[in-house]
Amino acid sequence: MKKQEFHKQIASQPRRLLQLQQQADHVQNMKHRDFGQFVAREAVLDEEYWTAAWLRAETHWENRTDDRFADSYKKKFAEQEFNALKRQSETKLGQKSACIVTVKKENANERHIVLKSVVGTLDVSICPFLLGETFPGEKVKAPIFHSTDRKEPKSQYGYIANLCVAKSARRQGIARNMLHFSIDFAVSDGAGQVYVHVHRNNIAAQELYEKIGFKVVELASPQLSRDKMYLLCYRP
């Protein structure tokens, strides 16, 4: 390493430590869900966004170990996800998005580095219904829309995507608790319902969502049928 670069890194350390301390203080005051040795909350640090992005890449390429280009693909995928997460973390007019992470709690005598601390992640968005929509991306005819036995949707809905848990941390209730936290997160921000898409062959995910209270939306678009996807809805 060149001498100038070394001194530059040393000079930047106090500022970086101050940023980390400010972010840590912010974490203490934000919404969270404690369960066992874990905490579900909104991502704050850039390192948490990166680890969440890499976890998604690992999950996406989990069953492609025979692909010799898998590592290269994972890195590119993670970089794209990281940039997307950073963009979506900025609140837009009429829409809010958050990256939710589950992290290991810190013991008094042990501090986890971020890369090993994040064990689960998902995205949750609060979006407005477009004119004529009764659920995301779906439009129905006026007689059904005004049915007396169907409740009119609120102006906003929550949407959950990209749920994944580290392979080493599965079967510990992480996905379930992240979902509960995300539902509360969306509802407290004005969402009347919370939606999620799931593949018809993903029976384990369907069972998880159903246990929490999600139900399949009966009216599905032709595109969903072609893609073999279900749209599930949770109503508080």
Summary of the structure (lengths in Angstrom):
residues: 236
radius of gyration: 20.2
end to end distance: 56.5
largest distance: 74.6
contacts: 648
relative contact order: 0.12
helix: 43%
strand: 26%
